[in-house]
Amino acid sequence: MKTATFGTISHATMRPQDLIPCFLEELASLGGTIISDIPSSAFDGLSDDHPYWMSESASEYLAELFDALQEHAPDYSYFGAHCGDGSDYGFWPDEEFLTSPEDFDVTKTDDYPGDNEHGAYLVVNDHGNATYGYQDADGWHTVWDIV
């Protein structure tokens, strides 16, 4: 299964007719699919006000897309609205993880571990860039990083 990268998928809208196609495209790029009961007429460029978009079915389908995209979120991150902007949807690091990685059995440090220091680490430099990864007998392995 492909893992997503951090960042915005959709911004400045919360309308199902904007989010659903955008989320479907992202899910497909990650190798996922979800069967839809969306009427083809709802995707007609002139059907922005198609009744489907305000239906219970659209709300339920959108919830399924959130769940499916969450499955592709990197470790210690989530798919959803950015904590600072409720209309900025994408993949984001878990704020709780960034502030208290020790609660997740991850060591926070300002430099990469030495060769014999095995374990999981959150490396945060003096510019605030963060890298989550682990050190083992084969060396350093980056899981994700944010700048």
C-alpha positions as CSV (number, residue, x, y, z in Angstrom):
1,M,0.0,0.0,0.0
2,K,1.3,3.4,-0.9
3,T,1.8,6.0,1.8
4,A,0.7,9.6,1.2
5,T,3.0,12.6,1.5
6,F,2.2,15.6,3.7
7,G,0.3,18.6,2.2
8,T,-2.9,20.0,0.9
9,I,-5.3,17.9,-1.3
10,S,-8.1,20.5,-1.3
11,H,-8.3,24.0,0.0
12,A,-10.9,26.7,0.5
13,T,-14.0,24.6,0.0
14,M,-16.0,22.2,2.1
15,R,-18.6,21.4,-0.6
16,P,-19.1,17.7,-1.3
17,Q,-19.1,18.4,-5.1
18,D,-15.6,19.8,-4.7
19,L,-14.2,17.4,-2.1
20,I,-15.4,14.0,-3.5
21,P,-13.8,14.3,-6.9
22,C,-10.6,15.6,-5.4
23,F,-10.5,12.9,-2.8
24,L,-11.2,10.2,-5.4
25,E,-8.3,11.4,-7.5
26,E,-6.0,11.3,-4.5
27,L,-7.1,7.9,-3.4
28,A,-6.6,6.6,-7.0
29,S,-3.1,8.1,-7.0
30,L,-2.4,6.0,-3.9
31,G,-3.7,2.9,-5.5
32,G,-7.0,2.8,-3.6
33,T,-10.6,2.6,-4.9
34,I,-14.0,2.8,-3.4
35,I,-17.2,1.8,-5.3
36,S,-19.5,4.7,-5.7
37,D,-23.2,5.1,-6.2
38,I,-22.8,8.7,-7.5
39,P,-25.1,9.3,-10.5
40,S,-23.0,10.2,-13.6
41,S,-25.2,13.2,-14.1
42,A,-23.8,14.7,-10.8
43,F,-20.4,15.0,-12.5
44,D,-21.8,16.9,-15.5
45,G,-20.2,20.3,-15.5
46,L,-23.6,22.0,-15.5
47,S,-24.8,20.0,-12.5
48,D,-23.0,21.8,-9.7
49,D,-26.4,21.9,-7.9
50,H,-27.3,18.3,-8.5
51,P,-29.4,17.0,-5.6
52,Y,-26.9,14.2,-5.0
53,W,-24.4,16.6,-3.5
54,M,-26.7,17.6,-0.6
55,S,-27.9,14.0,0.0
56,E,-27.3,11.6,2.9
57,S,-25.6,9.3,0.4
58,A,-23.0,12.0,-0.5
59,S,-22.3,12.6,3.2
60,E,-21.8,8.9,3.8
61,Y,-19.6,8.5,0.8
62,L,-17.5,11.4,1.8
63,A,-17.0,9.8,5.3
64,E,-15.9,6.6,3.5
65,L,-13.4,8.6,1.5
66,F,-11.9,10.1,4.7
67,D,-11.5,6.6,6.2
68,A,-10.0,5.2,3.0
69,L,-7.5,8.1,2.8
70,Q,-6.6,7.8,6.5
71,E,-5.4,4.2,5.7
72,H,-2.7,5.8,3.5
73,A,-1.6,8.3,6.1
74,P,2.0,8.0,7.2
75,D,2.7,6.8,10.8
76,Y,1.8,9.5,13.4
77,S,-0.2,11.5,11.0
78,Y,-3.8,11.9,9.8
79,F,-5.9,12.7,6.8
80,G,-8.3,15.6,7.4
81,A,-8.6,19.3,7.9
82,H,-5.5,21.2,8.9
83,C,-5.5,22.2,12.6
84,G,-5.2,25.8,11.6
85,D,-7.6,25.9,8.6
86,G,-10.8,23.8,8.6
87,S,-11.1,24.1,4.8
88,D,-7.5,22.8,4.1
89,Y,-7.8,19.1,3.6
90,G,-4.8,16.9,3.3
91,F,-2.2,14.7,5.1
92,W,-0.7,16.3,8.3
93,P,1.6,15.2,11.1
94,D,-0.2,14.5,14.4
95,E,0.4,17.6,16.5
96,E,0.4,15.6,19.7
97,F,3.1,13.4,18.2
98,L,5.2,16.5,17.3
99,T,4.9,18.0,20.8
100,S,5.1,14.8,22.9
101,P,6.8,12.0,20.9
102,E,7.8,10.3,24.1
103,D,4.2,9.4,24.6
104,F,4.5,7.2,21.5
105,D,7.8,5.6,22.6
106,V,9.8,7.8,20.2
107,T,12.9,9.8,21.3
108,K,12.9,13.5,20.4
109,T,16.4,14.8,19.6
110,D,18.0,17.7,17.7
111,D,20.5,15.4,15.8
112,Y,20.4,12.0,14.2
113,P,21.3,9.1,16.5
114,G,24.7,7.4,16.4
115,D,25.3,4.0,14.8
116,N,24.7,2.1,18.0
117,E,21.7,4.1,19.1
118,H,18.8,1.9,17.8
119,G,15.2,2.9,18.1
120,A,12.6,5.4,16.8
121,Y,13.4,9.1,16.7
122,L,11.9,12.4,16.0
123,V,14.7,14.7,14.9
124,V,13.8,18.4,15.1
125,N,16.5,20.9,14.0
126,D,16.9,24.5,15.1
127,H,14.8,25.6,12.1
128,G,11.8,23.5,13.2
129,N,12.2,20.9,10.4
130,A,11.2,17.4,11.6
131,T,12.2,13.9,10.5
132,Y,10.6,10.8,11.9
133,G,12.5,7.6,11.4
134,Y,14.4,4.8,13.1
135,Q,17.9,3.6,13.5
136,D,18.8,-0.1,13.4
137,A,21.7,-2.3,12.5
138,D,21.3,-1.3,8.8
139,G,21.5,2.4,9.6
140,W,19.1,5.3,9.5
141,H,15.6,4.9,7.9
142,T,13.5,8.0,7.3
143,V,9.8,7.3,7.5
144,W,8.8,11.0,6.8
145,D,10.0,14.5,7.1
146,I,8.6,18.0,7.0
147,V,10.3,21.2,6.3
